[in-house]
Amino acid sequence: MAQATFSVHMDETLKKQFEAMCADFGMTASTAINVFAKAVVRERKIPFEILSPEPKITRESALQTFLSLREEAKNNFPHGMSSEEIDEEIRKARYGETTL
């Protein structure tokens, strides 16, 4: 099949970001545009979403996040309220009731 050149004008920063994302997906920008064009023609719509892989979550980072949230909860706990009073506040907030 004969090849043709397809020229696209875009912001230089966007081009660099696009090329970096394509590299994350393991392809060139040219390959990504070809994949996109074939899918658009085949499905007659913008047919898909491409996402970058999630950053790797390590056990250490998850533990640190957990400990940080635990400390925040400890510092923000409404001291002087029973669990029943806290439950009542939650119920009122959930159903839009005002407290007197």
Biopython code that builds the backbone (N, CA, C, O; Angstrom):
import numpy as np
from Bio.PDB.StructureBuilder import StructureBuilder

atoms = [
    (1, "MET", "N", (0.848, -1.172, 0.000)),
    (1, "MET", "CA", (0.000, 0.000, 0.000)),
    (1, "MET", "C", (0.896, 1.238, 0.000)),
    (1, "MET", "O", (1.867, 1.313, 0.753)),
    (2, "ALA", "N", (0.565, 2.190, -0.839)),
    (2, "ALA", "CA", (1.355, 3.420, -0.938)),
    (2, "ALA", "C", (1.209, 4.243, 0.334)),
    (2, "ALA", "O", (0.138, 4.308, 0.938)),
    (3, "GLN", "N", (2.294, 4.859, 0.716)),
    (3, "GLN", "CA", (2.299, 5.703, 1.911)),
    (3, "GLN", "C", (2.125, 7.162, 1.510)),
    (3, "GLN", "O", (2.587, 7.576, 0.447)),
    (4, "ALA", "N", (1.465, 7.936, 2.354)),
    (4, "ALA", "CA", (1.284, 9.369, 2.130)),
    (4, "ALA", "C", (1.674, 10.093, 3.412)),
    (4, "ALA", "O", (1.595, 9.542, 4.509)),
    (5, "THR", "N", (2.089, 11.320, 3.245)),
    (5, "THR", "CA", (2.461, 12.131, 4.403)),
    (5, "THR", "C", (1.249, 12.923, 4.857)),
    (5, "THR", "O", (0.506, 13.472, 4.044)),
    (6, "PHE", "N", (1.063, 12.974, 6.167)),
    (6, "PHE", "CA", (-0.048, 13.707, 6.783)),
    (6, "PHE", "C", (0.588, 14.696, 7.747)),
    (6, "PHE", "O", (1.176, 14.292, 8.750)),
    (7, "SER", "N", (0.479, 15.968, 7.458)),
    (7, "SER", "CA", (1.117, 16.988, 8.275)),
    (7, "SER", "C", (0.085, 17.645, 9.178)),
    (7, "SER", "O", (-0.997, 18.027, 8.733)),
    (8, "VAL", "N", (0.433, 17.767, 10.438)),
    (8, "VAL", "CA", (-0.470, 18.364, 11.419)),
    (8, "VAL", "C", (0.271, 19.493, 12.121)),
    (8, "VAL", "O", (1.415, 19.326, 12.545)),
    (9, "HIS", "N", (-0.376, 20.624, 12.241)),
    (9, "HIS", "CA", (0.207, 21.740, 12.989)),
    (9, "HIS", "C", (-0.365, 21.722, 14.400)),
    (9, "HIS", "O", (-1.579, 21.652, 14.591)),
    (10, "MET", "N", (0.527, 21.786, 15.383)),
    (10, "MET", "CA", (0.071, 21.847, 16.769)),
    (10, "MET", "C", (1.111, 22.568, 17.602)),
    (10, "MET", "O", (2.253, 22.749, 17.178)),
    (11, "ASP", "N", (0.710, 22.969, 18.767)),
    (11, "ASP", "CA", (1.592, 23.627, 19.712)),
    (11, "ASP", "C", (2.789, 22.725, 19.995)),
    (11, "ASP", "O", (2.633, 21.516, 20.167)),
    (12, "GLU", "N", (3.980, 23.311, 20.042)),
    (12, "GLU", "CA", (5.203, 22.533, 20.234)),
    (12, "GLU", "C", (5.192, 21.771, 21.559)),
    (12, "GLU", "O", (5.648, 20.630, 21.627)),
    (13, "THR", "N", (4.674, 22.401, 22.603)),
    (13, "THR", "CA", (4.606, 21.737, 23.906)),
    (13, "THR", "C", (3.664, 20.548, 23.853)),
    (13, "THR", "O", (3.972, 19.482, 24.387)),
    (14, "LEU", "N", (2.511, 20.725, 23.206)),
    (14, "LEU", "CA", (1.554, 19.625, 23.049)),
    (14, "LEU", "C", (2.192, 18.478, 22.276)),
    (14, "LEU", "O", (2.019, 17.313, 22.635)),
    (15, "LYS", "N", (2.930, 18.804, 21.216)),
    (15, "LYS", "CA", (3.596, 17.765, 20.412)),
    (15, "LYS", "C", (4.553, 16.951, 21.275)),
    (15, "LYS", "O", (4.574, 15.723, 21.188)),
    (16, "LYS", "N", (5.346, 17.623, 22.105)),
    (16, "LYS", "CA", (6.289, 16.920, 22.973)),
    (16, "LYS", "C", (5.554, 16.042, 23.992)),
    (16, "LYS", "O", (5.961, 14.912, 24.265)),
    (17, "GLN", "N", (4.466, 16.585, 24.548)),
    (17, "GLN", "CA", (3.683, 15.811, 25.510)),
    (17, "GLN", "C", (3.058, 14.586, 24.830)),
    (17, "GLN", "O", (3.048, 13.493, 25.397)),
    (18, "PHE", "N", (2.535, 14.778, 23.607)),
    (18, "PHE", "CA", (1.924, 13.673, 22.859)),
    (18, "PHE", "C", (2.955, 12.593, 22.549)),
    (18, "PHE", "O", (2.685, 11.403, 22.713)),
    (19, "GLU", "N", (4.126, 13.009, 22.105)),
    (19, "GLU", "CA", (5.177, 12.038, 21.800)),
    (19, "GLU", "C", (5.597, 11.276, 23.057)),
    (19, "GLU", "O", (5.864, 10.077, 22.992)),
    (20, "ALA", "N", (5.656, 11.953, 24.181)),
    (20, "ALA", "CA", (6.022, 11.287, 25.439)),
    (20, "ALA", "C", (4.956, 10.270, 25.834)),
    (20, "ALA", "O", (5.284, 9.163, 26.261)),
    (21, "MET", "N", (3.678, 10.638, 25.696)),
    (21, "MET", "CA", (2.601, 9.709, 26.027)),
    (21, "MET", "C", (2.633, 8.498, 25.091)),
    (21, "MET", "O", (2.464, 7.363, 25.535)),
    (22, "CYS", "N", (2.848, 8.740, 23.818)),
    (22, "CYS", "CA", (2.934, 7.631, 22.868)),
    (22, "CYS", "C", (4.069, 6.686, 23.251)),
    (22, "CYS", "O", (3.924, 5.467, 23.169)),
    (23, "ALA", "N", (5.189, 7.248, 23.667)),
    (23, "ALA", "CA", (6.317, 6.419, 24.102)),
    (23, "ALA", "C", (5.919, 5.581, 25.314)),
    (23, "ALA", "O", (6.324, 4.424, 25.428)),
    (24, "ASP", "N", (5.114, 6.165, 26.235)),
    (24, "ASP", "CA", (4.613, 5.399, 27.379)),
    (24, "ASP", "C", (3.784, 4.204, 26.919)),
    (24, "ASP", "O", (3.791, 3.150, 27.555)),
    (25, "PHE", "N", (3.067, 4.379, 25.804)),
    (25, "PHE", "CA", (2.238, 3.301, 25.260)),
    (25, "PHE", "C", (3.059, 2.331, 24.415)),
    (25, "PHE", "O", (2.546, 1.303, 23.973)),
    (26, "GLY", "N", (4.335, 2.654, 24.190)),
    (26, "GLY", "CA", (5.197, 1.778, 23.407)),
    (26, "GLY", "C", (5.060, 1.962, 21.909)),
    (26, "GLY", "O", (5.283, 1.024, 21.142)),
    (27, "MET", "N", (4.692, 3.174, 21.483)),
    (27, "MET", "CA", (4.544, 3.425, 20.055)),
    (27, "MET", "C", (5.016, 4.833, 19.714)),
    (27, "MET", "O", (5.221, 5.667, 20.596)),
    (28, "THR", "N", (5.183, 5.081, 18.425)),
    (28, "THR", "CA", (5.533, 6.426, 17.967)),
    (28, "THR", "C", (4.251, 7.231, 17.791)),
    (28, "THR", "O", (3.151, 6.679, 17.782)),
    (29, "ALA", "N", (4.409, 8.539, 17.653)),
    (29, "ALA", "CA", (3.257, 9.405, 17.393)),
    (29, "ALA", "C", (2.609, 9.027, 16.058)),
    (29, "ALA", "O", (1.383, 9.033, 15.939)),
    (30, "SER", "N", (3.414, 8.704, 15.072)),
    (30, "SER", "CA", (2.901, 8.310, 13.768)),
    (30, "SER", "C", (2.039, 7.047, 13.869)),
    (30, "SER", "O", (0.965, 6.976, 13.272)),
    (31, "THR", "N", (2.508, 6.063, 14.617)),
    (31, "THR", "CA", (1.740, 4.832, 14.821)),
    (31, "THR", "C", (0.429, 5.132, 15.532)),
    (31, "THR", "O", (-0.617, 4.600, 15.159)),
    (32, "ALA", "N", (0.478, 5.982, 16.552)),
    (32, "ALA", "CA", (-0.739, 6.328, 17.298)),
    (32, "ALA", "C", (-1.765, 7.001, 16.395)),
    (32, "ALA", "O", (-2.957, 6.708, 16.481)),
    (33, "ILE", "N", (-1.309, 7.895, 15.538)),
    (33, "ILE", "CA", (-2.240, 8.582, 14.631)),
    (33, "ILE", "C", (-2.812, 7.599, 13.622)),
    (33, "ILE", "O", (-3.988, 7.701, 13.273)),
    (34, "ASN", "N", (-2.015, 6.650, 13.144)),
    (34, "ASN", "CA", (-2.521, 5.630, 12.226)),
    (34, "ASN", "C", (-3.558, 4.732, 12.900)),
    (34, "ASN", "O", (-4.586, 4.415, 12.301)),
    (35, "VAL", "N", (-3.297, 4.323, 14.130)),
    (35, "VAL", "CA", (-4.257, 3.511, 14.889)),
    (35, "VAL", "C", (-5.571, 4.274, 15.032)),
    (35, "VAL", "O", (-6.652, 3.730, 14.806)),
    (36, "PHE", "N", (-5.453, 5.538, 15.410)),
    (36, "PHE", "CA", (-6.629, 6.385, 15.581)),
    (36, "PHE", "C", (-7.419, 6.517, 14.269)),
    (36, "PHE", "O", (-8.636, 6.335, 14.261)),
    (37, "ALA", "N", (-6.734, 6.830, 13.170)),
    (37, "ALA", "CA", (-7.405, 7.023, 11.877)),
    (37, "ALA", "C", (-8.125, 5.753, 11.413)),
    (37, "ALA", "O", (-9.252, 5.814, 10.924)),
    (38, "LYS", "N", (-7.459, 4.599, 11.572)),
    (38, "LYS", "CA", (-8.092, 3.338, 11.170)),
    (38, "LYS", "C", (-9.348, 3.060, 11.989)),
    (38, "LYS", "O", (-10.358, 2.614, 11.447)),
    (39, "ALA", "N", (-9.287, 3.321, 13.278)),
    (39, "ALA", "CA", (-10.445, 3.079, 14.142)),
    (39, "ALA", "C", (-11.582, 4.038, 13.817)),
    (39, "ALA", "O", (-12.743, 3.628, 13.794)),
    (40, "VAL", "N", (-11.273, 5.296, 13.569)),
    (40, "VAL", "CA", (-12.312, 6.279, 13.210)),
    (40, "VAL", "C", (-13.018, 5.855, 11.931)),
    (40, "VAL", "O", (-14.247, 5.888, 11.859)),
    (41, "VAL", "N", (-12.252, 5.456, 10.920)),
    (41, "VAL", "CA", (-12.840, 5.035, 9.645)),
    (41, "VAL", "C", (-13.670, 3.766, 9.832)),
    (41, "VAL", "O", (-14.785, 3.676, 9.319)),
    (42, "ARG", "N", (-13.145, 2.799, 10.553)),
    (42, "ARG", "CA", (-13.836, 1.529, 10.759)),
    (42, "ARG", "C", (-15.128, 1.714, 11.552)),
    (42, "ARG", "O", (-16.153, 1.133, 11.199)),
    (43, "GLU", "N", (-15.094, 2.506, 12.607)),
    (43, "GLU", "CA", (-16.252, 2.626, 13.495)),
    (43, "GLU", "C", (-17.098, 3.872, 13.243)),
    (43, "GLU", "O", (-18.178, 4.028, 13.812)),
    (44, "ARG", "N", (-16.593, 4.752, 12.388)),
    (44, "ARG", "CA", (-17.309, 5.977, 12.026)),
    (44, "ARG", "C", (-17.619, 6.854, 13.241)),
    (44, "ARG", "O", (-18.660, 7.507, 13.301)),
    (45, "LYS", "N", (-16.701, 6.856, 14.200)),
    (45, "LYS", "CA", (-16.788, 7.691, 15.399)),
    (45, "LYS", "C", (-15.433, 7.697, 16.085)),
    (45, "LYS", "O", (-14.541, 6.931, 15.722)),
    (46, "ILE", "N", (-15.285, 8.560, 17.071)),
    (46, "ILE", "CA", (-14.082, 8.517, 17.903)),
    (46, "ILE", "C", (-14.299, 7.332, 18.844)),
    (46, "ILE", "O", (-15.100, 7.428, 19.775)),
    (47, "PRO", "N", (-13.609, 6.229, 18.621)),
    (47, "PRO", "CA", (-14.016, 4.966, 19.214)),
    (47, "PRO", "C", (-13.370, 4.541, 20.529)),
    (47, "PRO", "O", (-13.808, 3.561, 21.131)),
    (48, "PHE", "N", (-12.353, 5.242, 20.985)),
    (48, "PHE", "CA", (-11.648, 4.693, 22.131)),
    (48, "PHE", "C", (-10.951, 5.776, 22.925)),
    (48, "PHE", "O", (-10.816, 6.921, 22.495)),
    (49, "GLU", "N", (-10.520, 5.368, 24.092)),
    (49, "GLU", "CA", (-9.752, 6.235, 24.968)),
    (49, "GLU", "C", (-8.452, 5.516, 25.290)),
    (49, "GLU", "O", (-8.466, 4.327, 25.609)),
    (50, "ILE", "N", (-7.345, 6.209, 25.213)),
    (50, "ILE", "CA", (-6.049, 5.633, 25.544)),
    (50, "ILE", "C", (-5.585, 6.296, 26.830)),
    (50, "ILE", "O", (-5.544, 7.523, 26.925)),
    (51, "LEU", "N", (-5.241, 5.494, 27.806)),
    (51, "LEU", "CA", (-4.796, 6.011, 29.086)),
    (51, "LEU", "C", (-3.364, 5.595, 29.362)),
    (51, "LEU", "O", (-2.922, 4.520, 28.955)),
    (52, "SER", "N", (-2.662, 6.446, 30.046)),
    (52, "SER", "CA", (-1.312, 6.109, 30.476)),
    (52, "SER", "C", (-1.404, 5.104, 31.623)),
    (52, "SER", "O", (-2.344, 5.167, 32.416)),
    (53, "PRO", "N", (-0.458, 4.190, 31.724)),
    (53, "PRO", "CA", (-0.497, 3.248, 32.846)),
    (53, "PRO", "C", (-0.453, 3.980, 34.182)),
    (53, "PRO", "O", (0.184, 5.025, 34.312)),
    (54, "GLU", "N", (-1.132, 3.423, 35.157)),
    (54, "GLU", "CA", (-1.123, 3.997, 36.498)),
    (54, "GLU", "C", (0.295, 3.957, 37.041)),
    (54, "GLU", "O", (1.036, 3.010, 36.777)),
    (55, "PRO", "N", (0.678, 4.980, 37.800)),
    (55, "PRO", "CA", (1.995, 4.892, 38.429)),
    (55, "PRO", "C", (2.019, 3.709, 39.397)),
    (55, "PRO", "O", (1.008, 3.391, 40.023)),
    (56, "LYS", "N", (3.144, 3.078, 39.512)),
    (56, "LYS", "CA", (3.261, 1.912, 40.380)),
    (56, "LYS", "C", (3.097, 2.331, 41.835)),
    (56, "LYS", "O", (3.792, 3.223, 42.322)),
    (57, "ILE", "N", (2.180, 1.684, 42.509)),
    (57, "ILE", "CA", (1.951, 1.958, 43.922)),
    (57, "ILE", "C", (2.731, 0.924, 44.714)),
    (57, "ILE", "O", (2.513, -0.280, 44.580)),
    (58, "THR", "N", (3.633, 1.409, 45.531)),
    (58, "THR", "CA", (4.447, 0.498, 46.335)),
    (58, "THR", "C", (3.797, 0.278, 47.690)),
    (58, "THR", "O", (2.956, 1.060, 48.135)),
    (59, "ARG", "N", (4.201, -0.790, 48.322)),
    (59, "ARG", "CA", (3.695, -1.080, 49.674)),
    (59, "ARG", "C", (4.058, 0.052, 50.625)),
    (59, "ARG", "O", (3.267, 0.441, 51.484)),
    (60, "GLU", "N", (5.271, 0.574, 50.455)),
    (60, "GLU", "CA", (5.738, 1.650, 51.331)),
    (60, "GLU", "C", (4.900, 2.910, 51.157)),
    (60, "GLU", "O", (4.516, 3.541, 52.142)),
    (61, "SER", "N", (4.611, 3.285, 49.897)),
    (61, "SER", "CA", (3.818, 4.503, 49.678)),
    (61, "SER", "C", (2.386, 4.319, 50.165)),
    (61, "SER", "O", (1.783, 5.261, 50.680)),
    (62, "ALA", "N", (1.833, 3.116, 50.008)),
    (62, "ALA", "CA", (0.476, 2.850, 50.495)),
    (62, "ALA", "C", (0.434, 2.917, 52.014)),
    (62, "ALA", "O", (-0.497, 3.482, 52.588)),
    (63, "LEU", "N", (1.441, 2.342, 52.665)),
    (63, "LEU", "CA", (1.509, 2.380, 54.124)),
    (63, "LEU", "C", (1.656, 3.814, 54.614)),
    (63, "LEU", "O", (1.006, 4.211, 55.581)),
    (64, "GLN", "N", (2.504, 4.590, 53.954)),
    (64, "GLN", "CA", (2.695, 5.993, 54.347)),
    (64, "GLN", "C", (1.399, 6.775, 54.197)),
    (64, "GLN", "O", (1.068, 7.589, 55.059)),
    (65, "THR", "N", (0.666, 6.544, 53.126)),
    (65, "THR", "CA", (-0.624, 7.209, 52.926)),
    (65, "THR", "C", (-1.599, 6.811, 54.020)),
    (65, "THR", "O", (-2.289, 7.665, 54.576)),
    (66, "PHE", "N", (-1.663, 5.526, 54.333)),
    (66, "PHE", "CA", (-2.548, 5.041, 55.393)),
    (66, "PHE", "C", (-2.215, 5.695, 56.734)),
    (66, "PHE", "O", (-3.107, 6.162, 57.441)),
    (67, "LEU", "N", (-0.929, 5.725, 57.077)),
    (67, "LEU", "CA", (-0.517, 6.304, 58.357)),
    (67, "LEU", "C", (-0.821, 7.802, 58.406)),
    (67, "LEU", "O", (-1.206, 8.327, 59.451)),
    (68, "SER", "N", (-0.651, 8.473, 57.295)),
    (68, "SER", "CA", (-0.954, 9.901, 57.223)),
    (68, "SER", "C", (-2.448, 10.148, 57.426)),
    (68, "SER", "O", (-2.838, 11.057, 58.158)),
    (69, "LEU", "N", (-3.284, 9.331, 56.770)),
    (69, "LEU", "CA", (-4.737, 9.466, 56.927)),
    (69, "LEU", "C", (-5.167, 9.132, 58.354)),
    (69, "LEU", "O", (-6.062, 9.774, 58.903)),
    (70, "ARG", "N", (-4.534, 8.136, 58.944)),
    (70, "ARG", "CA", (-4.857, 7.766, 60.325)),
    (70, "ARG", "C", (-4.544, 8.926, 61.276)),
    (70, "ARG", "O", (-5.340, 9.241, 62.161)),
    (71, "GLU", "N", (-3.385, 9.556, 61.088)),
    (71, "GLU", "CA", (-2.993, 10.691, 61.927)),
    (71, "GLU", "C", (-3.953, 11.866, 61.739)),
    (71, "GLU", "O", (-4.335, 12.529, 62.704)),
    (72, "GLU", "N", (-4.334, 12.115, 60.495)),
    (72, "GLU", "CA", (-5.284, 13.193, 60.215)),
    (72, "GLU", "C", (-6.626, 12.922, 60.895)),
    (72, "GLU", "O", (-7.221, 13.832, 61.472)),
    (73, "ALA", "N", (-7.099, 11.700, 60.832)),
    (73, "ALA", "CA", (-8.358, 11.335, 61.488)),
    (73, "ALA", "C", (-8.247, 11.504, 62.998)),
    (73, "ALA", "O", (-9.169, 11.996, 63.648)),
    (74, "LYS", "N", (-7.116, 11.093, 63.541)),
    (74, "LYS", "CA", (-6.902, 11.224, 64.988)),
    (74, "LYS", "C", (-6.937, 12.698, 65.403)),
    (74, "LYS", "O", (-7.535, 13.044, 66.422)),
    (75, "ASN", "N", (-6.297, 13.558, 64.616)),
    (75, "ASN", "CA", (-6.242, 14.983, 64.930)),
    (75, "ASN", "C", (-7.577, 15.688, 64.717)),
    (75, "ASN", "O", (-7.861, 16.690, 65.374)),
    (76, "ASN", "N", (-8.390, 15.178, 63.813)),
    (76, "ASN", "CA", (-9.656, 15.834, 63.482)),
    (76, "ASN", "C", (-10.866, 15.175, 64.132)),
    (76, "ASN", "O", (-11.998, 15.594, 63.892)),
    (77, "PHE", "N", (-10.644, 14.156, 64.946)),
    (77, "PHE", "CA", (-11.760, 13.457, 65.591)),
    (77, "PHE", "C", (-12.505, 14.425, 66.495)),
    (77, "PHE", "O", (-11.888, 15.155, 67.271)),
    (78, "PRO", "N", (-13.838, 14.433, 66.397)),
    (78, "PRO", "CA", (-14.613, 15.363, 67.231)),
    (78, "PRO", "C", (-14.647, 14.909, 68.690)),
    (78, "PRO", "O", (-15.576, 14.219, 69.110)),
    (79, "HIS", "N", (-13.641, 15.295, 69.448)),
    (79, "HIS", "CA", (-13.551, 14.916, 70.859)),
    (79, "HIS", "C", (-14.760, 15.445, 71.621)),
    (79, "HIS", "O", (-15.261, 16.533, 71.338)),
    (80, "GLY", "N", (-15.212, 14.672, 72.578)),
    (80, "GLY", "CA", (-16.341, 15.082, 73.393)),
    (80, "GLY", "C", (-17.675, 14.631, 72.848)),
    (80, "GLY", "O", (-18.711, 14.931, 73.442)),
    (81, "MET", "N", (-17.683, 13.915, 71.732)),
    (81, "MET", "CA", (-18.931, 13.413, 71.161)),
    (81, "MET", "C", (-18.929, 11.895, 71.245)),
    (81, "MET", "O", (-17.902, 11.250, 71.030)),
    (82, "SER", "N", (-20.075, 11.338, 71.556)),
    (82, "SER", "CA", (-20.191, 9.881, 71.570)),
    (82, "SER", "C", (-20.369, 9.392, 70.129)),
    (82, "SER", "O", (-20.667, 10.176, 69.228)),
    (83, "SER", "N", (-20.184, 8.105, 69.932)),
    (83, "SER", "CA", (-20.379, 7.559, 68.587)),
    (83, "SER", "C", (-21.825, 7.731, 68.137)),
    (83, "SER", "O", (-22.083, 7.904, 66.946)),
    (84, "GLU", "N", (-22.774, 7.683, 69.079)),
    (84, "GLU", "CA", (-24.185, 7.897, 68.734)),
    (84, "GLU", "C", (-24.413, 9.334, 68.259)),
    (84, "GLU", "O", (-25.162, 9.567, 67.310)),
    (85, "GLU", "N", (-23.766, 10.293, 68.922)),
    (85, "GLU", "CA", (-23.893, 11.690, 68.502)),
    (85, "GLU", "C", (-23.259, 11.914, 67.127)),
    (85, "GLU", "O", (-23.791, 12.664, 66.309)),
    (86, "ILE", "N", (-22.145, 11.274, 66.883)),
    (86, "ILE", "CA", (-21.496, 11.374, 65.577)),
    (86, "ILE", "C", (-22.400, 10.768, 64.510)),
    (86, "ILE", "O", (-22.579, 11.355, 63.442)),
    (87, "ASP", "N", (-22.974, 9.594, 64.791)),
    (87, "ASP", "CA", (-23.897, 8.963, 63.844)),
    (87, "ASP", "C", (-25.080, 9.876, 63.536)),
    (87, "ASP", "O", (-25.519, 9.964, 62.389)),
    (88, "GLU", "N", (-25.594, 10.553, 64.558)),
    (88, "GLU", "CA", (-26.728, 11.458, 64.375)),
    (88, "GLU", "C", (-26.332, 12.647, 63.496)),
    (88, "GLU", "O", (-27.112, 13.071, 62.643)),
    (89, "GLU", "N", (-25.137, 13.182, 63.697)),
    (89, "GLU", "CA", (-24.652, 14.280, 62.859)),
    (89, "GLU", "C", (-24.536, 13.832, 61.397)),
    (89, "GLU", "O", (-24.902, 14.568, 60.481)),
    (90, "ILE", "N", (-24.029, 12.632, 61.200)),
    (90, "ILE", "CA", (-23.901, 12.090, 59.839)),
    (90, "ILE", "C", (-25.282, 11.931, 59.214)),
    (90, "ILE", "O", (-25.488, 12.300, 58.058)),
    (91, "ARG", "N", (-26.231, 11.382, 59.974)),
    (91, "ARG", "CA", (-27.589, 11.193, 59.464)),
    (91, "ARG", "C", (-28.203, 12.522, 59.065)),
    (91, "ARG", "O", (-28.819, 12.624, 58.004)),
    (92, "LYS", "N", (-28.047, 13.540, 59.897)),
    (92, "LYS", "CA", (-28.606, 14.855, 59.604)),
    (92, "LYS", "C", (-27.971, 15.456, 58.350)),
    (92, "LYS", "O", (-28.662, 16.033, 57.511)),
    (93, "ALA", "N", (-26.656, 15.317, 58.233)),
    (93, "ALA", "CA", (-25.968, 15.841, 57.054)),
    (93, "ALA", "C", (-26.417, 15.114, 55.792)),
    (93, "ALA", "O", (-26.603, 15.734, 54.745)),
    (94, "ARG", "N", (-26.587, 13.817, 55.893)),
    (94, "ARG", "CA", (-26.992, 13.002, 54.752)),
    (94, "ARG", "C", (-28.375, 13.391, 54.237)),
    (94, "ARG", "O", (-28.616, 13.395, 53.030)),
    (95, "TYR", "N", (-29.272, 13.713, 55.150)),
    (95, "TYR", "CA", (-30.650, 14.006, 54.768)),
    (95, "TYR", "C", (-30.962, 15.508, 54.768)),
    (95, "TYR", "O", (-32.122, 15.907, 54.665)),
    (96, "GLY", "N", (-29.925, 16.326, 54.883)),
    (96, "GLY", "CA", (-30.113, 17.763, 54.760)),
    (96, "GLY", "C", (-30.819, 18.417, 55.923)),
    (96, "GLY", "O", (-31.384, 19.501, 55.776)),
    (97, "GLU", "N", (-30.799, 17.785, 57.060)),
    (97, "GLU", "CA", (-31.439, 18.346, 58.248)),
    (97, "GLU", "C", (-30.459, 19.316, 58.917)),
    (97, "GLU", "O", (-29.248, 19.096, 58.906)),
    (98, "THR", "N", (-30.990, 20.365, 59.484)),
    (98, "THR", "CA", (-30.121, 21.313, 60.170)),
    (98, "THR", "C", (-30.032, 20.938, 61.639)),
    (98, "THR", "O", (-30.940, 20.332, 62.207)),
    (99, "THR", "N", (-28.922, 21.313, 62.228)),
    (99, "THR", "CA", (-28.750, 21.078, 63.656)),
    (99, "THR", "C", (-29.041, 22.378, 64.389)),
    (99, "THR", "O", (-28.728, 23.464, 63.901)),
    (100, "LEU", "N", (-29.634, 22.258, 65.551)),
    (100, "LEU", "CA", (-29.979, 23.445, 66.333)),
    (100, "LEU", "C", (-28.891, 23.813, 67.289)),
    (100, "LEU", "O", (-29.021, 24.790, 68.025)),
]
sb = StructureBuilder()
sb.init_structure("model")
sb.init_model(0)
sb.init_chain("A")
sb.init_seg("    ")
for serial, (resi, resn, name, xyz) in enumerate(atoms, 1):
    if name == "N":
        sb.init_residue(resn, " ", resi, " ")
    sb.init_atom(name, np.array(xyz, "f"), 0.0, 1.0, " ", f" {name:<3s}", serial, name[0])
structure = sb.get_structure()
